């Protein structure tokens, strides 16, 4: 009898067992087919054997080796040809009887024993192994066996590696910032890492063995957790949920199944993290979007369309208000009607080019130019042009916005920028602004230019790599190597390539939407020279340090003072000799200062490198200290030398500069909002919010003068003060001007007082009024005309002249906004009057 393969199984995977049926060999083709079947079967077995990662040999019942894989050849050291000429007893000499008995058990009892034997390599090495013997079916007409060899030493190494991996994963879990929990099918907590205590306040050991319901969670939360865990057990797939804990904490939990050797889910691992801040940010974003959506939707721009002969075909009401032409009189006229003479030739030539080629440099872009009103007045406008094809016709459409007020605001911003530029140029610290992506030098101040040794004009535009910075391209410490440079010792290259040691700080900033790096530094050349001199001569050190304006101290490993120069008395009021042999702790300095100082000293002893710290003394004096190691002849640090400098004035300057930048940014933002089509009430509220924020005031109001009645209209009281008053119906219209705020309106002068109760201009406050601790206010004026007021109270600090200057700058912007509203009301009144005249005229004509 012979084997013939079923046709329906011809496409089955060769690594799987084939099915055969018995047929009679009735011709030569059958014999050929039979050989092919055996060849296919043999290849089907050889493929997985040869590619197996464990040693395998195939042998007959008489122990003759029939085949081996590559792994067994590597393990034994014999070639395949040598192994195929051998029997098992040749490579397992003392284990032949064990193998023989094992094969007999397979044939008689159909079991598959694991045999412990010794493999003898070609080089004489003896390797203890285990052999798993199985009988192969359909390999041939005779009984054939497969022996799978397992190296016991390798298994022990794998088990050790697995143990090490388990320890590593436990360490990882114990130090993870995420919460990691392990639950069984009954939802019992089998493990939780220490992070849980930060979230719940409960030690992790108190969770072990407890179910969800025993953890003090709400019924809804217990139900959600149980359902999610059971779902992972049932589906054997990951799951992700977000949930809110009772105290308002949001959790993002990822559930992962852990399988046993049978492929069943044994445990569920939960990895959770606190996403409360993200949720709050999302909620704040939604509130912000809702708040400003109304303002954006209320903005109306002029929209004008023309045909290919530049004749106006569409003219909306906003265009009518902007240019003064009504739709009836402007439709069909040339677009040049609203273009000043200075632009006409250029615009006509540009439109001719567009008509011929379909190309225009302004299509799809926003440009600024001037428009011509009906009354002949030129106005600055912002123009956006797009083109729409309707059938075979191109219809250019322009969206136009009056930017008169924006231009005025830009002028104010430019003046502010010039003010900042003055500060930028006058500080005694080198400052460089570099584009973070391109590393192009965008700006430098005069101090930096002097240090580099070339003019600002020649420095700007260069790439900083190998020009002023020794770093190569692609190796920038900040943008490429993610280093933090904060008062770090670095090197600056001058124009001749000389290295200048500097103390450098780099912070990321955004300028006109461009990501930049602001580098500030001081020249450390002199300090470095001093340090080198101090290493060579103690006498020179003392002579120099005694006369130094910097504070110089030497400490030993126990933080004791070995030397302090005389300037210490200026900083602390304590004589230098009183420091010698004592620590700051023994001298009863503040605890936090002692800890900061001693940690800085310890760091220098440990790292053998310089250390830099900055701190504040009790009397408000800021100190910038550099700690330098002094080495003995063995190269060990035996003393730490500290050079400290009073940087109080620099700190004040930095604070002042930072505040001015914040104020200018806020004013710019406010200016953009004032240019919108918002109502005067909304604008008053925006001004109040910015004023309170910039001056850190708790209360305030912003109001405007009704031009008809002369009364003060204060819409912001409804939004800001109402909940603070005991009376619910507080007036928002003031006919009489009293107290400090009334004095400002009556005298058209600003006021600042940090003791209102004793100010002679005060008339006191009503019983139901909030207590006023300090007060600042300024009138909003248009030329000599009073149009409004900003008043603020109860800042968390005494008001200063700078606060008053800020309020006066805000009143200038507020006055512009009020003036714009008054002009728009006049325009609307004029339009209404004109409409009534026309209606009356038409009525008269109709009667005639």
ZADREN-577144 format. One line per 5 residues: for each residue z, y, x of C-alpha. Coordinates in Angstrom, 2 decimals. Layout:
Z/Y/X | ...
% end
This chain:
0.00/0.00/0.00 | -0.63/3.60/1.12 | 0.61/7.05/0.10 | -1.49/9.64/-1.70 | -0.30/13.18/-2.38
-0.23/14.47/-6.00 | -2.88/17.15/-6.56 | -0.55/19.40/-8.48 | 1.74/19.71/-5.41 | -0.94/20.67/-2.88
0.30/24.29/-2.67 | 4.00/23.49/-2.20 | 5.86/24.90/0.84 | 5.47/22.58/3.89 | 9.18/22.95/4.68
9.99/21.14/1.39 | 9.74/17.35/0.75 | 6.36/16.28/-0.62 | 5.95/13.83/-3.52 | 3.72/10.73/-3.13
2.32/7.92/-5.33 | 0.99/4.45/-4.32 | -2.82/3.75/-4.33 | -5.04/0.98/-3.00 | -7.18/1.75/0.08
-10.60/1.16/-1.43 | -12.81/3.06/0.99 | -13.04/4.88/4.33 | -12.37/8.31/2.81 | -9.04/7.04/1.50
-8.01/6.06/5.05 | -8.96/9.46/6.41 | -6.99/11.09/3.62 | -4.01/8.87/4.44 | -3.96/10.09/8.06
-4.08/13.70/6.90 | -1.10/13.07/4.61 | 1.00/11.65/7.47 | -0.06/14.53/9.73 | 0.94/17.06/7.04
4.27/15.32/6.52 | 4.97/15.29/10.25 | 4.13/19.00/10.58 | 6.35/19.75/7.55 | 9.33/18.27/9.40
8.47/19.67/12.83 | 8.24/23.32/11.69 | 11.89/23.78/10.65 | 13.16/21.54/13.48 | 11.37/23.45/16.27
12.49/26.81/14.91 | 16.11/25.83/14.31 | 18.81/27.72/16.24 | 20.85/24.50/16.75 | 19.86/21.48/18.92
18.12/18.65/16.93 | 16.76/15.26/17.96 | 14.98/12.59/15.88 | 15.46/8.94/16.86 | 14.73/5.45/15.59
17.17/2.71/14.60 | 16.99/1.28/18.15 | 18.15/4.68/19.58 | 14.77/5.68/20.98 | 14.23/9.46/20.97
11.14/10.32/18.87 | 11.26/14.11/18.86 | 13.42/17.05/20.01 | 13.41/20.81/19.39 | 13.46/23.67/21.87
17.19/24.26/21.53 | 18.07/20.69/22.61 | 15.70/21.00/25.60 | 17.54/24.20/26.66 | 20.97/22.59/26.19
20.21/19.31/28.04 | 18.09/20.73/30.86 | 15.49/17.93/30.45 | 11.85/18.57/29.62 | 10.47/17.35/26.32
8.38/14.73/28.12 | 11.51/13.40/29.86 | 13.52/13.26/26.63 | 10.77/11.40/24.69 | 10.86/8.66/27.34
14.65/8.22/26.97 | 17.13/6.66/24.54 | 20.29/8.26/23.17 | 22.45/6.33/25.62 | 20.69/8.17/28.48
22.08/11.55/27.37 | 25.23/10.18/25.62 | 26.05/7.29/28.09 | 29.68/6.59/27.07 | 28.96/7.30/23.37
26.17/4.77/22.66 | 28.52/2.48/20.73 | 29.84/5.40/18.64 | 26.27/6.36/17.70 | 25.33/2.78/16.86
28.30/2.40/14.49 | 27.48/5.74/12.92 | 23.89/4.70/12.19 | 25.10/1.43/10.68 | 27.40/3.37/8.30
24.45/5.51/7.20 | 22.30/2.45/6.41 | 25.02/0.46/4.63 | 27.17/3.10/2.89 | 24.76/6.03/2.73
27.30/8.42/4.25 | 26.70/11.04/6.91 | 29.44/10.94/9.53 | 30.23/13.65/12.10 | 30.41/11.98/15.53
32.32/13.53/18.44 | 30.49/12.64/21.70 | 29.79/14.02/25.19 | 26.29/15.24/26.11 | 25.31/14.75/29.79
22.88/17.42/31.03 | 20.27/16.84/33.69 | 22.46/18.73/36.19 | 25.42/16.47/35.48 | 27.37/18.88/33.28
29.33/17.23/30.43 | 29.40/19.19/27.17 | 31.66/18.03/24.27 | 29.61/18.22/21.06 | 29.57/17.04/17.46
26.53/15.20/16.02 | 25.79/15.20/12.31 | 23.48/12.22/11.65 | 21.23/12.06/8.55 | 18.48/9.65/7.54
14.97/11.11/7.19 | 12.84/9.97/4.23 | 9.03/9.79/4.26 | 8.90/10.35/8.01 | 7.12/7.02/8.49
7.25/3.34/7.63 | 10.40/2.77/9.69 | 13.93/4.13/9.39 | 14.25/7.39/11.28 | 17.35/9.52/11.82
18.00/13.15/12.62 | 20.88/14.20/14.84 | 22.04/17.85/14.56 | 24.12/18.81/17.59 | 26.99/21.33/17.38
28.44/22.76/20.60 | 32.26/22.79/20.13 | 32.70/25.50/22.76 | 30.18/27.70/20.96 | 31.96/27.05/17.64
35.26/28.13/19.17 | 33.61/31.29/20.50 | 32.13/32.00/17.05 | 35.53/31.48/15.40 | 37.13/33.84/17.94
34.36/36.38/17.35 | 34.91/36.10/13.60 | 38.65/36.65/14.12 | 37.92/39.72/16.25 | 35.49/40.99/13.63
38.11/40.48/10.92 | 40.65/42.46/12.99 | 38.09/45.22/13.55 | 37.29/45.43/9.84 | 41.00/45.57/8.99
41.48/48.39/11.51 | 38.47/50.15/10.01 | 39.90/49.77/6.50 | 43.37/50.95/7.56 | 41.95/54.15/9.13
39.26/54.87/6.52 | 39.36/58.17/4.62 | 38.17/56.22/1.55 | 40.46/54.11/-0.64 | 39.73/50.38/-0.18
41.11/47.84/-2.70 | 40.68/44.09/-3.24 | 41.03/42.44/-6.68 | 40.89/38.82/-7.90 | 39.57/37.57/-11.26
42.87/38.42/-12.99 | 42.46/42.02/-11.77 | 45.47/41.68/-9.47 | 45.55/43.97/-6.48 | 45.41/41.82/-3.32
44.98/44.60/-0.78 | 44.92/48.41/-0.61 | 44.63/50.59/2.49 | 47.09/53.43/3.35 | 44.73/56.15/2.02
45.95/55.35/-1.51 | 49.27/57.04/-0.74 | 47.57/60.42/-0.13 | 45.98/60.28/-3.57 | 48.78/58.74/-5.65
51.95/59.36/-3.61 | 52.73/55.63/-3.89 | 52.97/53.41/-0.75 | 50.19/50.78/-0.56 | 52.66/47.86/-0.58
53.77/48.85/-4.11 | 50.26/48.03/-5.41 | 50.08/44.46/-4.06 | 50.09/41.74/-6.74 | 49.94/44.21/-9.62
47.31/44.47/-12.34 | 45.70/47.66/-13.56 | 48.07/47.90/-16.52 | 51.08/47.76/-14.14 | 49.81/50.70/-12.04
50.76/53.31/-14.64 | 47.17/54.14/-15.64 | 46.18/55.13/-19.19 | 44.88/52.48/-21.60 | 41.34/53.92/-21.47
41.38/53.91/-17.68 | 42.73/50.34/-17.53 | 40.03/49.19/-19.94 | 37.24/50.89/-17.95 | 38.44/49.43/-14.63
38.86/45.91/-16.06 | 35.43/45.95/-17.71 | 33.79/47.13/-14.50 | 35.55/44.53/-12.32 | 34.74/41.71/-14.79
31.12/42.90/-14.87 | 30.85/42.48/-11.07 | 32.36/38.95/-11.33 | 29.87/38.01/-14.06 | 26.68/39.69/-12.74
27.43/39.11/-9.03 | 25.98/42.58/-8.34 | 27.34/45.91/-7.12 | 28.47/48.58/-9.57 | 29.30/52.29/-9.32
31.53/54.35/-11.61 | 32.99/57.84/-11.78 | 36.30/58.42/-13.54 | 38.93/61.07/-13.99 | 42.59/60.28/-13.20
45.43/61.67/-15.36 | 46.25/64.57/-12.98 | 42.66/65.84/-13.05 | 41.55/64.05/-9.88 | 37.98/62.68/-9.97
37.21/59.37/-8.26 | 33.84/57.89/-7.23 | 34.34/54.06/-7.04 | 31.85/51.52/-5.58 | 32.52/47.87/-6.51
31.07/45.06/-4.34 | 31.38/41.28/-4.90 | 32.63/39.00/-2.08 | 31.28/35.44/-2.31 | 32.75/32.05/-1.33
30.85/29.22/0.33 | 29.51/28.05/-3.07 | 27.99/31.42/-3.85 | 30.60/32.31/-6.48 | 32.33/35.68/-6.57
35.76/35.21/-5.03 | 36.98/38.83/-4.87 | 35.80/42.32/-5.81 | 36.12/45.04/-3.17 | 36.47/48.61/-4.47
35.74/51.56/-2.20 | 36.75/54.86/-3.78 | 36.80/58.45/-2.66 | 38.16/61.72/-4.04 | 35.26/63.81/-5.42
37.42/66.40/-7.19 | 36.16/69.28/-5.03 | 32.55/68.29/-5.69 | 33.22/68.15/-9.44 | 34.87/71.55/-9.37
31.92/72.94/-7.41 | 29.48/71.51/-9.97 | 31.49/73.04/-12.82 | 31.61/76.42/-11.06 | 27.85/76.24/-10.54
27.27/75.57/-14.24 | 29.53/78.46/-15.22 | 27.73/80.77/-12.79 | 24.34/79.74/-14.15 | 25.45/80.37/-17.74
26.95/83.72/-16.76 | 23.78/85.15/-15.20 | 21.16/83.43/-17.40 | 21.46/86.21/-19.96 | 20.83/88.88/-17.32
17.76/87.08/-15.97 | 16.26/86.50/-19.44 | 16.68/90.18/-20.36 | 14.54/91.42/-17.43 | 11.09/92.68/-18.66
8.26/93.58/-16.27 | 4.94/95.31/-16.91 | 2.04/92.87/-17.33 | -1.56/94.06/-16.99 | -4.83/92.07/-17.11
-8.34/93.28/-16.17 | -11.87/91.91/-16.39 | -14.26/91.54/-13.47 | -15.35/95.20/-13.89 | -11.73/96.31/-13.41
-11.45/97.32/-17.08 | -7.93/96.90/-18.49 | -7.87/94.16/-21.15 | -4.12/93.67/-21.67 | -1.27/96.22/-21.61
2.24/95.20/-22.69 | 5.03/97.55/-23.90 | 6.77/97.43/-20.52 | 3.56/98.78/-18.93 | 3.53/101.53/-21.53
7.10/102.51/-20.62 | 6.34/102.34/-16.92 | 3.07/104.33/-16.79 | 3.29/106.45/-19.98 | -0.05/105.31/-21.49
0.00/103.58/-24.87 | -2.09/100.49/-25.38 | -4.69/102.21/-27.55 | -5.57/104.91/-25.03 | -5.57/102.68/-21.92
-7.46/99.54/-23.04 | -11.02/99.51/-21.65 | -10.27/102.09/-18.97 | -10.51/101.37/-15.26 | -7.55/99.97/-13.37
-8.02/102.93/-11.00 | -6.48/105.12/-13.74 | -3.01/104.07/-12.57 | -3.89/103.97/-8.84 | -3.28/107.10/-6.68
-6.34/108.63/-4.94 | -5.05/107.56/-1.53 | -5.38/103.87/-2.55 | -8.57/104.01/-4.68 | -11.22/103.41/-2.02
-9.27/100.56/-0.41 | -8.55/98.88/-3.78 | -12.13/99.24/-5.07 | -13.51/97.66/-1.87 | -10.93/94.86/-2.10
-11.86/94.14/-5.74 | -15.57/94.12/-4.88 | -14.86/91.50/-2.20 | -12.84/89.46/-4.71 | -15.65/89.72/-7.28
-18.24/88.48/-4.75 | -16.28/85.74/-2.94 | -13.30/84.99/-5.19 | -10.99/85.67/-2.23 | -8.31/88.34/-2.05
-5.48/88.91/0.39 | -3.08/89.84/-2.44 | -3.74/86.95/-4.85 | -0.58/84.82/-5.04 | 1.44/87.32/-3.02
3.89/90.12/-3.78 | 3.08/93.53/-2.32 | 4.65/96.96/-2.51 | 2.59/100.13/-3.14 | 2.51/103.22/-5.35
1.45/103.56/-8.98 | 0.29/106.68/-10.82 | 1.95/107.62/-14.11 | 0.20/109.47/-16.92 | 2.13/112.62/-16.03
0.80/112.43/-12.46 | 4.04/111.26/-10.87 | 3.73/108.60/-8.19 | 6.24/105.75/-8.44 | 6.96/102.87/-6.02
6.07/99.53/-7.57 | 6.18/95.85/-6.69 | 2.94/94.04/-7.56 | 2.27/90.32/-7.99 | -1.31/89.29/-8.82
-2.50/85.91/-10.04 | -5.90/84.82/-11.31 | -6.57/82.59/-14.32 | -9.95/81.06/-15.21 | -10.77/80.98/-18.92
-14.04/79.12/-19.27 | -16.37/80.74/-16.77 | -14.38/83.98/-16.63 | -11.80/84.95/-14.02 | -8.92/87.02/-15.43
-6.80/88.72/-12.78 | -3.28/89.49/-14.07 | -0.74/91.76/-12.43 | 3.05/91.70/-12.93 | 4.43/95.11/-12.00
8.00/96.26/-11.51 | 9.36/99.75/-10.95 | 11.28/99.60/-7.67 | 12.35/103.24/-7.45 | 16.03/102.39/-7.64
15.62/99.46/-5.29 | 14.01/101.74/-2.71 | 16.99/104.04/-3.00 | 19.32/101.06/-2.55 | 17.29/99.86/0.44
17.67/103.29/1.97 | 21.44/103.01/1.50 | 21.38/99.51/3.02 | 19.32/100.78/5.95 | 21.91/103.47/6.58
24.60/100.79/6.42 | 22.65/98.64/8.86 | 22.40/101.59/11.23 | 26.17/101.93/10.93 | 26.59/98.26/11.83
24.11/98.69/14.67 | 26.29/101.47/16.08 | 29.29/99.13/16.08 | 27.13/96.32/17.53 | 26.10/98.54/20.42
29.50/100.10/21.10 | 31.76/97.03/21.50 | 32.72/96.12/25.07 | 31.75/92.48/24.58 | 28.30/91.08/25.33
26.51/90.08/22.10 | 23.23/88.13/21.76 | 21.50/86.98/18.55 | 19.30/83.87/18.93 | 17.10/82.08/16.36
18.77/78.67/15.91 | 15.46/76.76/15.54 | 13.08/78.52/17.94 | 15.76/79.79/20.37 | 13.98/83.15/20.47
16.26/86.05/21.51 | 16.25/88.41/18.51 | 18.71/91.07/19.65 | 21.15/91.99/22.43 | 23.63/94.81/22.82
23.79/97.10/25.84 | 26.73/95.24/27.42 | 24.73/92.00/27.46 | 21.60/93.75/28.75 | 23.55/95.35/31.59
25.02/92.00/32.57 | 21.59/90.29/32.54 | 20.18/93.18/34.57 | 17.11/94.11/32.52 | 16.40/96.31/29.48
16.92/95.12/25.90 | 13.17/95.46/25.20 | 12.28/93.00/27.99 | 14.97/90.51/26.94 | 14.12/90.36/23.22
11.38/87.89/22.30 | 12.07/85.53/25.22 | 13.25/81.93/24.75 | 16.85/81.59/25.91 | 16.31/78.23/27.71
16.34/78.71/31.50 | 16.12/82.48/30.91 | 19.69/83.50/30.11 | 21.04/79.99/29.45 | 20.97/77.22/32.11
20.35/74.52/29.45 | 16.89/72.91/29.33 | 14.80/72.86/26.17 | 16.04/70.15/23.81 | 19.53/70.19/25.36
21.04/73.25/23.72 | 24.83/72.65/23.57 | 25.03/74.01/20.01 | 21.82/73.13/18.11 | 20.92/69.92/20.03
24.23/68.50/21.32 | 26.41/69.65/18.35 | 29.03/71.21/20.64 | 31.50/73.81/19.38 | 31.57/76.84/21.64
34.72/78.80/20.84 | 36.05/80.84/23.74 | 34.54/78.26/26.06 | 33.77/78.82/29.71 | 29.99/78.92/30.13
27.37/80.37/32.45 | 24.97/83.28/31.83 | 21.80/83.65/33.94 | 20.88/87.16/35.06 | 17.30/88.32/35.61
17.36/86.99/39.20 | 18.59/83.55/38.13 | 22.14/84.08/39.37 | 24.87/82.32/37.38 | 27.50/84.59/35.83
30.63/82.84/34.52 | 31.48/83.97/30.97 | 33.95/83.21/28.23 | 31.72/82.53/25.26 | 31.99/82.07/21.49
29.05/81.06/19.28 | 29.06/81.19/15.47 | 26.19/80.47/13.02 | 25.05/83.42/10.88 | 22.19/84.12/8.47
20.06/87.24/8.97 | 17.38/88.00/6.37 | 17.28/84.33/5.40 | 16.92/83.25/9.03 | 19.40/80.78/10.55
20.71/82.38/13.75 | 23.41/82.00/16.38 | 25.65/84.98/17.20 | 26.81/84.63/20.80 | 29.62/86.88/22.03
30.99/86.69/25.55 | 32.93/88.47/28.24 | 32.18/88.46/31.94 | 34.56/86.11/33.76 | 33.27/86.87/37.23
36.35/88.78/38.25 | 38.68/86.20/36.72 | 36.90/83.41/38.58 | 37.17/85.31/41.83 | 40.86/85.76/41.19
41.34/82.04/40.52 | 39.56/81.10/43.76 | 41.63/83.59/45.72 | 44.83/82.23/44.18 | 44.00/78.71/45.35
43.79/79.78/49.00 | 46.74/82.11/49.40 | 50.09/82.27/47.62 | 50.83/85.66/49.16 | 47.50/87.06/48.00
48.23/85.58/44.60 | 51.58/87.35/44.29 | 50.22/90.64/45.60 | 47.39/90.51/43.10 | 49.38/89.22/40.15
52.26/91.69/40.57 | 49.81/94.57/40.14 | 47.67/92.85/37.49 | 47.41/94.27/33.98 | 47.10/90.64/32.80
50.13/88.44/32.25 | 50.27/85.73/34.97 | 52.60/82.73/34.75 | 53.04/79.44/36.63 | 54.58/76.36/34.97
55.66/72.94/36.21 | 55.36/69.66/34.25 | 58.67/70.34/32.46 | 57.26/73.66/31.15 | 59.65/75.66/33.32
58.58/79.10/34.55 | 58.04/79.14/38.32 | 56.59/82.64/38.44 | 56.03/85.48/35.97 | 54.50/88.81/36.96
56.12/92.13/35.95 | 53.73/92.83/33.08 | 55.63/90.23/31.01 | 58.23/92.88/30.24 | 55.59/94.93/28.43
54.65/91.95/26.24 | 58.13/90.56/25.49 | 60.71/93.17/26.49 | 62.30/90.58/28.81 | 62.60/91.04/32.57
60.44/88.62/34.62 | 63.43/87.24/36.57 | 65.01/86.10/33.29 | 62.15/83.64/32.80 | 62.45/81.84/36.15
63.60/78.19/35.83 | 63.68/78.31/32.03 | 61.39/77.07/29.26 | 60.34/79.06/26.20 | 62.44/76.70/24.11
65.55/77.50/26.15 | 64.79/81.20/25.74 | 64.72/80.71/21.93 | 61.13/81.78/21.38 | 59.67/80.90/17.91
59.24/77.16/17.44 | 55.53/77.29/16.57 | 54.78/79.42/19.65 | 56.75/77.03/21.91 | 54.83/74.01/20.53
51.45/75.75/20.98 | 52.26/76.82/24.55 | 53.66/73.46/25.71 | 50.76/71.48/24.19 | 48.30/73.74/26.02
50.15/73.19/29.34 | 50.31/69.41/28.78 | 46.59/69.32/28.11 | 45.83/70.92/31.50 | 48.09/68.40/33.29
46.40/65.53/31.46 | 42.72/66.57/31.68 | 42.87/68.44/35.01 | 40.64/71.05/33.39 | 41.01/74.63/32.28
42.33/75.28/28.79 | 42.01/78.37/26.66 | 44.26/79.44/23.79 | 44.70/82.52/21.64 | 47.89/83.29/19.71
49.97/86.06/18.17 | 53.36/87.19/19.42 | 56.13/88.09/16.93 | 55.44/91.85/17.18 | 51.81/91.46/16.15
50.46/91.43/19.70 | 47.49/89.07/20.21 | 47.27/87.20/23.50 | 44.17/85.55/25.01 | 45.38/83.03/27.63
43.48/80.94/30.19 | 45.42/78.00/31.68 | 44.13/76.72/35.04 | 45.30/73.62/37.00 | 46.58/73.97/40.58
46.02/70.83/42.65 | 48.04/69.34/45.47 | 46.57/67.67/48.55 | 46.15/64.39/46.64 | 44.07/66.02/43.94
46.83/65.83/41.31 | 47.84/68.76/39.13 | 51.28/69.97/40.13 | 51.31/73.47/38.62 | 49.56/75.20/35.71
48.59/78.83/36.27 | 48.21/81.00/33.19 | 46.38/84.31/32.97 | 46.93/86.11/29.66 | 45.57/89.36/28.30
46.47/91.62/25.38 | 43.51/91.34/22.97 | 45.15/93.12/20.06 | 42.61/95.94/20.03 | 39.71/93.51/20.21
41.17/91.57/17.30 | 41.46/94.74/15.27 | 37.86/95.62/16.09 | 36.63/92.15/15.13 | 38.56/92.38/11.86
37.09/95.81/11.15 | 33.55/94.61/11.93 | 33.96/91.51/9.75 | 35.26/93.63/6.86 | 32.38/96.09/7.16
29.81/93.27/7.18 | 31.42/91.80/4.03 | 31.42/95.21/2.33 | 27.77/95.87/3.19 | 26.71/92.42/1.97
28.60/92.97/-1.27 | 27.08/96.44/-1.73 | 23.60/95.02/-1.14 | 24.20/92.30/-3.71 | 25.59/94.84/-6.17
22.59/97.10/-5.60 | 20.21/94.30/-6.59 | 22.21/93.66/-9.78 | 22.22/97.38/-10.67 | 18.40/97.34/-10.58
18.23/94.77/-13.38 | 17.74/95.62/-17.05 | 21.41/94.94/-17.82 | 23.42/97.13/-20.18 | 25.82/99.77/-18.85
28.73/97.59/-20.07 | 27.55/94.62/-18.00 | 26.92/96.87/-14.98 | 30.42/98.37/-15.35 | 31.88/94.88/-15.30
29.88/93.89/-12.19 | 31.04/97.04/-10.38 | 34.67/96.30/-11.31 | 34.47/92.70/-10.07 | 33.06/93.78/-6.69
35.57/96.64/-6.35 | 38.57/94.39/-7.05 | 37.28/91.69/-4.72 | 36.55/94.01/-1.78 | 39.88/95.88/-2.05
41.92/92.81/-3.07 | 43.16/94.69/-6.13 | 44.78/92.90/-9.06 | 43.84/95.39/-11.77 | 41.26/98.09/-12.40
38.77/99.62/-14.78 | 35.30/101.15/-14.62 | 34.13/103.63/-17.23 | 31.43/106.19/-17.95 | 31.37/109.60/-19.68
29.63/109.76/-23.06 | 27.20/112.68/-22.51 | 27.42/113.72/-26.17 | 31.20/113.62/-26.72 | 32.53/113.93/-23.18
34.85/110.97/-23.87 | 35.53/108.27/-21.25 | 34.05/104.93/-22.36 | 35.89/102.03/-20.69 | 34.23/98.71/-21.67
35.95/96.82/-18.84 | 39.40/97.09/-20.46 | 38.28/94.49/-22.98 | 37.46/92.02/-20.23 | 40.04/92.76/-17.58
43.13/94.42/-19.06 | 43.31/93.17/-22.63 | 45.29/90.00/-21.89 | 47.68/92.04/-19.76 | 48.63/94.46/-22.57
51.34/93.62/-25.06 | 49.36/95.45/-27.75 | 46.29/93.54/-28.86 | 44.16/96.52/-30.02 | 44.08/98.72/-26.93
41.75/101.73/-27.13 | 38.62/101.59/-24.88 | 37.60/105.21/-25.58 | 39.73/107.95/-24.04 | 39.41/111.44/-25.48
42.16/112.98/-23.35 | 42.50/112.47/-19.61 | 46.11/111.95/-18.52 | 48.08/110.59/-15.57 | 46.62/109.80/-12.18
43.29/108.59/-13.55 | 43.04/111.71/-15.74 | 43.72/113.93/-12.72 | 40.67/112.37/-11.00 | 38.41/113.21/-13.96
39.83/116.67/-14.57 | 39.59/117.68/-10.90 | 36.49/115.64/-9.98 | 38.30/114.49/-6.84 | 39.32/111.11/-5.47
42.96/110.01/-5.26 | 44.91/107.45/-3.17 | 48.64/106.83/-3.50 | 50.87/103.92/-2.49 | 53.88/105.28/-4.36
52.61/106.33/-7.83 | 56.08/106.71/-9.33 | 56.84/109.63/-6.96 | 53.39/111.18/-6.97 | 53.56/114.67/-8.55
50.18/114.12/-10.22 | 51.54/111.12/-12.16 | 52.81/111.46/-15.75 | 54.39/107.98/-15.73 | 53.27/104.86/-17.61
53.98/103.78/-21.22 | 56.61/101.09/-21.87 | 53.98/98.50/-22.78 | 51.85/99.26/-19.71 | 51.74/97.09/-16.61
53.71/98.39/-13.60 | 51.55/100.31/-11.10 | 52.54/99.69/-7.47 | 49.67/101.51/-5.78 | 46.56/103.28/-7.04
43.13/104.43/-5.84 | 40.36/106.07/-7.86 | 37.13/108.04/-7.40 | 34.86/109.98/-9.82 | 31.20/108.99/-10.26
29.12/112.14/-9.83 | 25.45/113.04/-10.19 | 25.19/116.23/-8.16 | 28.09/118.27/-9.65 | 28.13/116.45/-12.98
30.91/113.94/-13.78 | 29.41/110.73/-15.24 | 32.06/108.04/-14.73 | 35.04/106.68/-12.82 | 36.30/103.64/-10.85
40.08/103.04/-10.77 | 41.96/100.22/-9.02 | 45.63/99.26/-8.81 | 48.13/96.79/-7.38 | 46.41/95.61/-4.21
48.36/93.11/-2.10 | 48.51/95.75/0.65 | 48.85/99.53/0.91 | 45.55/101.24/0.16 | 43.95/102.95/3.14
41.26/105.58/3.66 | 38.79/102.74/4.18 | 39.58/101.42/0.69 | 39.00/104.90/-0.72 | 35.71/105.24/1.20
34.61/101.88/-0.23 | 35.44/102.96/-3.81 | 33.50/106.21/-3.27 | 30.47/104.23/-2.04 | 30.66/102.08/-5.17
30.87/105.17/-7.41 | 27.65/106.43/-5.82 | 25.86/103.23/-6.85 | 27.55/103.30/-10.27 | 26.40/106.90/-10.80
22.81/105.81/-10.09 | 23.11/103.05/-12.68 | 24.55/105.46/-15.30 | 21.80/107.99/-14.59 | 19.17/105.29/-15.07
20.67/104.36/-18.42 | 20.74/108.01/-19.54 | 17.08/108.44/-18.55 | 16.09/105.28/-20.42 | 17.95/106.50/-23.53
16.12/109.84/-23.33 | 12.82/107.99/-23.04 | 13.65/105.82/-26.01 | 14.73/108.90/-28.00 | 11.52/110.67/-27.10
9.47/107.65/-28.15 | 11.32/107.46/-31.46 | 10.82/111.18/-32.09 | 7.14/110.84/-31.27 | 6.83/107.86/-33.59
8.40/109.81/-36.47 | 6.06/112.77/-35.86 | 3.05/110.45/-35.93 | 4.29/108.76/-39.10 | 4.84/112.18/-40.72
1.37/113.29/-39.68 | -0.24/110.14/-41.04 | 1.72/110.55/-44.26 | 0.44/114.16/-44.59 | -3.13/113.11/-43.89
-2.85/110.33/-46.44 | -1.62/112.79/-49.10 | -4.52/115.17/-48.33
% end
